[in-house]
Amino acid sequence: MATINYLTQIEFGAGELDRIDELRASIGAKRPLIVTDKGIVAAGLLDRLNAALSEPLPVFDGTPGNPTEEAAREAAAQFRAEGCDSIIAMGGGSPIDLAKAVGLLVTHEGALATYAAIEGGIARIKSIVPIIAIPTTSGTGSEVGRASLMTLADGRKVGLISPHLIPRLALCDPELTYGLPAGLTAATGIDAISHCVETYLSPRDNPVADAIALDGLQRAVTHIERAVTNPEDAEARSGMMMASLQGGLCFQKGLGAIHALSHPLGAYKDINPHHGTLNGILLAPVLRRNAAAAADKFAAMSARLGIAGGDVAAHFAALCARLNLPKTLGEIGFDGSQWQDVADAALKDHSAATNPVPLTHADYVALLEEAA
């Protein structure tokens, strides 16, 4: 068990879920709304949370795979109807991101688009209700992140970004990830890797974030295959949850073209692609595009990971292949007709500004075609 105070309060360790009553009391969360999804319910994880609580609490379990403004408004209505004062978010990045949007809606007026980063909304976000985030995957780092990725009522997938959206408390219990299927363990783990890689390559000057990113990257690469093949390997599960947490701590520095593309790709409801899967497909093509612009950092990553020959892109392509993740966008349902619109959205995405080299519309289309 460890208490870490960095950006927010983090309680990390096996069995931490049992402390939920003590921890919610410590931040004044008297009547939280539990925000989760039906997968968490079916997996029995909500039952584990309820067993640790001293009283029954209201539950919203309608979080979609890619959270939407519509779902956030449904949950906000339940929050008000139940007289709630706080939120417990349990699940992967989707329930945690949805919880942040709910916290925003119950304390702010207007459409979520008003608060989107690309609409100048960062400064409009003020304090929200307390959120306790309980991750059940090791990937998004949303439990310590300042962003909520939401599909708006107009169909755009955008980032709501503010320090006020960082959960008041992150309860990170690696035992909650033991039942995660191999495919999701792999996809969420690659998401954590993409956060560490893109943060490290971001041109902004932040040595602290760089150090966290490199450590998290090494930790994830060390443990991801063990976590996939042996789901109850306690050391591997703990290592992956810490790597995910570190990715969330450091991506305050900004991400890059992987996420600038995966955000609009993730908005296609008819395909409903997993965010981590998209990042895995885009990882090698974007790394190849960025290599010349960040040669020193590529060399440092290669040395840290012990990559023979120094080909970082090939190293991660091989890792994704060993994890049996999809290799192309075509495998998961894209046919190329989306590329122009996705490239348009990528140019406007908040992650585009911190790619190591500025990319044009044509560059984004070329990346999509390479990943097709």
Secondary structure, 3 states (H helix, E strand, C coil): CEEEECCCEEEECCCHHHHHHHHHHHCCCCCEEEECEHHHHHCCHHHHHHHHCCCCCCEECECCCCCEHHHHHHHHHHHHHCCCCEEEEEECHHHHHHHHHHHHHCCCCCCHHHHEHHHCCHHHCCCCCCEEEEECCCCCCHHHCCEEEEECCCCCEEEEECHHHCCCEEEECHHHHCCCCHHHHHHHHHHHHHHHHHHHHCCCCCHHHHHHHHHHHHHHHHHHHHHHHCCCCHHHHHHHHHHHHHHHHHHHHCCCHHHHHHHHHCCCCCCCCCHHHHHHHHHHHHHHHHHHHHHHHHHHHHHHHCCHHHCHHHHHHHHHHHCCCCCCCHHHCCCCCCHHHHHHHHHHCCCHHHCCCCCCHHHHHHHHHHHC
